Amino acid sequence: MNLPRHGRLWLLGALAAVLLPQLLRLPPWLIPYCLALLGWRLAIDLRGWPLPGRPLRLLLTLAGVGAVLLGYRTLFGPDAGLALLSVMLCLKLLELRSLRDAMLVIFMGWFLVAGGFLVDQSIFVGAYLLFTVLLLTAALVALNHPAGSAHRDYLRRAGLLLMQALPIMMVLFLLFPRLPGPLWGIPKNALSAQTSISDHMTLGNITELADSEAVAFRVQFDGPVPPADQLYWRGPVLWITDGRRWDPIRRESPPRWFGEPAGHEPLGEAMRYALTLEPHDQHWVFALELPAAVPRELTLTADFQLLLSRRLTARQRFELAAHTTYRTGALPEEQRRLALQLPSGRNLRTRELARQWSTLAPAEIVAAALAHFRDQPYWYTRRPPLLGDDAIDEFLFDSRRGFCEHYAAAFVTLMRGAGVPARIVTGYQGGESNPLADYLIVRQSRAHAWAEVWLEDGGWLRVDPTAVIPAARVETETDLQRFRSTSAPMLNVDLHWLTRNLAQLRYGWDALNNAWNQWVLGYNHLRQKELLQRLGLLRFGWQGAAAMMAAAIGLVLMVVALQLLRRGRRPRDPVLRLYERYCHRLERLGLRRAPHEGPAAFARRAEGLRPDLAPAIREISALYIALRYGTADSATALPRLRTAVSRLPWA
Amino acid sequence: MEALLNQVITQVGSVILGKERPIRLALACLLARGHLLIEDLPGVGKTTLAHVFATTLGLRFNRIQFTSDLLPADILGVAVYERESGEFRFHPGPIFAQLILADEVNRATPKTQSALLEAMEEHQVTSEGETRPLPEPFFVIATQNPVNQIGTFPLPESQLDRFLMRIELGYPDVAAERALLAGRDRRDLLAELPPVMTPEQLVQAQAQVRAVKVSPALLDYVQALLEYSRRSPHFLTGLSPRAGLGLLAGARAWALLAGRDYALPEDVQAVLPHVAGHRLQQVQSEGARGSEGLAVWFNEVAIP
């Protein structure tokens, strides 16, 4: 075995760190298999066990491949491929003899690290994988260090190597030609959509509203953030109902639903903002009411939804604008028909109630319905009771307990019953601003449903019936209450402080995640194009980008090479560097030190030639001699030397 | 100690006029526990120099005049049969002293030369199967006439390596010569000189030399010099590791004489021609150079 022991142990440790995230995802029977191989290698290194013979290795290999096949039914594809690579990496350890084998293992390790990004691209995983790269590089350093050194030295050198690679990494990241669409072969689950708002709603079959803290999207306003009661993020608009379930007008419906909407007349300035939407595997893009400018890849429907032509499978940033005050135009006949549609024979009690109002003016009908919700004992709860087929009737007259969907659906049903065109809008309401960074977070728990009615003089008008429920009739369970119920009472004193800090921490973490999403993961072909445009390189196309990249890397390499050359010539010792600066300044004064001239001899000569500088020369020479050849303490003498040299006159 | 050593230099200089640098080098050689080779024409004061050093330092002094018929036993001593006791008794030769002047060492046969040089190296004498230590401090000043004179056996390089330094005295300058001619007889002067140091103080000074600090930067320079001597086209062979050690020892002694407890590149440069001169074989076609010329070559080495 001609590999140094410390190098082998480093290699083993680094590989264990690399394999850890892989092991967690392997089929259960592969975990002991890999751990056993790692343990075997440890016994070889520590206890001097012999390496296994060829037949045994062959058997183990076949068993490993079989185990992968058993778990994935294939050897191809990212998941099975990574599993197979992990298995092979562990097996290779059993025939680790020469430096060549060790290098191979380290390269495989790096490959496995890169493979880890196929599975998860979060900032945590990124940091961990970077750490394993450092460990692998340190193992490489240790393996090439026959005499052995302090562990810190390996890490420091590896860190230095990675730092040197950083500029090249940056150039590749920014300029390597990017393809539109997700990277080939990335498995679906890497971009899996979170549960989000769906394209329909059914009353009464949800008995508990999920309270997900997952982020739906983040928003950065160009100007000030509008007040919370204007922050209605518009999603699917629901028109068609069977009395219980509400559906949108499908995309497959007549194409005239798309393209130019009925139009709206803005009142006031447009508000510009950037919205970064988490992937939800749907077409719609949530936008502040009402969307003004429409980016090219989006379409604005007649009911003011922004739609993407493909499903959103990756986080994406949209530059949008909105008019929070507006007036829409006339109502086409087909829309009026759909906005008054009600199933026959359903929710008869509700329709009876609405009929009593039908003689009133439309605005008065709206007011009457809102007053009804406000004045009657309606409760807001996140845990409503189950409802049957006549869901609206049961809610309005029996249970009187529900959340936004119930109120919006009941309100729209009442409006339609009274002859006022109405529809349900789903989306999100509000958002919390991150105090540590300038943006708004909208979480899944902000999901909301509200209503729109069409009035003769204003067009479509937003009405949020949930908002009229007085606070006293809201059953809420805040985070704080939930936290209290699970913690011991003696902690109560500190709770406020604790929750405040937890909130602070969460905002900081979200800000970090947002930056990561925006600038690292979100750097796609569009943003690359934007960057190239800003650099004025767009007209050269991707060939230009590639040439630019090659040039930039060449430049980086040249800088590094120059640095290395200079380091070869320039001393790194601070004492010597200061002395060289001193010699350089004297040279500009016409006093050139011969290379073989000792410091004392040079000082004597220089003092003779420039008596005016004699005190400075004497002091510097004495300090330099004491530091370099004598026994001076560098902690005190070095700063003195530095100041003395800096006081020397220029030319 | 520095004052004492300067007093030594002053006193020796009062007899050997105008030769402060050779005197300093000789004292440095002595402090570095090396032996000294003086190569010069007859009559420039080689013998007087050795004598005045011995007197000033209070050392027991013996002079051995080397001739072509001198035998090793004439230097080391001989066992003589004594009739009264009926046994052989060792009669120590002139080498049993603290400062030996080996005058005109290149006139003796190689056999005799090597007897002296082995005693110098070992600081002991083996005769009739018995080993006898030589007194401490032990210091040999050998003089040699320039090689091109008739009737000499030039010392081979291997033997020259035993000498830490080789110095030349050269003719005195006009003023010094005038003072010499006008002054009193040197022999009378010598007889009146008081010792300035005791041998114990000298041993102490030698210990102090060994304690002089040599920094890594200085070692870099010494190594660069050695490397240069080995690669340079001017020399047939380079300096040996022993020469390197001698260079450092000489530089340390030179630093102590300057009153410093650390050595500088200048110290190395001061002793370099005298430590390296007799050890290096120069390429014949260029003609031999003296120690000054040697220094010029070594100036090609930059101080790191």
Interface residues (C-beta under 8 A of the other chain):
Chain A: L576 A594 P595 H596 E597 G598 P599 A600 A601 I625 R628 Y629 G630 T631
Chain B: K213 S215 A217 L218 R260 D261 Y262 A263 L264 P265 E266 Q269 F298 N299 E300 V301 A302 I303
